[in-house]
Amino acid sequence: EVQLVESGGGLIQPGGSLRLSCAASGFTVSSNYMSWVRQAPGKGLEWVSVIYSGSSTYYADSVKGRFTISRDNSKNTLYLQMNSLRGEDTAVYYCARVGAWYFFDYWGQGTLVTVSS
Amino acid sequence: QSALTQPPSASGSPGQSVTISCTGTSSDVGIYNYVSWYQQHPGKAPKLLIYEVSKRPSGVPDRFSGSKSGNTASLTVSGLQAEDEADYYCSSYAGTYVFGTGTKVTVL
């Protein structure tokens, strides 16, 4: 059974850093495309980043240069390193597996990041 | 990449049908057959309903169907049921990915 479990969210001050983790089971992260999607309180879904099986990475313009997506194949875990956090980064962050082709077929339960002083 | 445009709300009585539109551009919906649809209940993670415009994953009822014409994709929910009351989002591949603005479906 495919499962994705996010962790690492919390309250952080503006300008701070946070690393989110997404532990996967039931499939191999390194062989799949993986993505992060976020949802601000009361708002819609926003795509954040993707890492392809060949390790190419892409980012939404709103996070480019501040966020870094990566994975640890030995731990079968996806990460999102978030630096220079802003109030507008406050959201529930979901990790999702990208199915072939280009859709999000499995989602985690989400982890809440709150950026506030 | 600008969000795809969806109507904020849609509604129907039990047993009726509702169709949600998702309008993009010739750079996303219009050029790629990689439109997907997601259902999200309050406080829950999104769930995949439709991929590649009109394909249904196993376990999704055939009451849910998708189509596309030009720059606009559509999701139709036939035979509305109480549990279909949720938010619905479209998404398109466009080199990267873009989601729609979301539609709240109310079952009257």
Interface residues (C-beta under 8 A of the other chain):
Chain A: S35 V37 G44 L45 E46 W47 V50 Y58 A60 D61 Y94 G99 W101 Y102 F103 F104 D105 Y106 W107 G108 Q109 G110
Chain B: Q1 A3 Y32 Y34 S36 Y38 Q40 A45 P46 K47 L48 Y51 E52 P57 Y89 S91 Y93 T96 Y97 V98 F99 G100 T101 G102
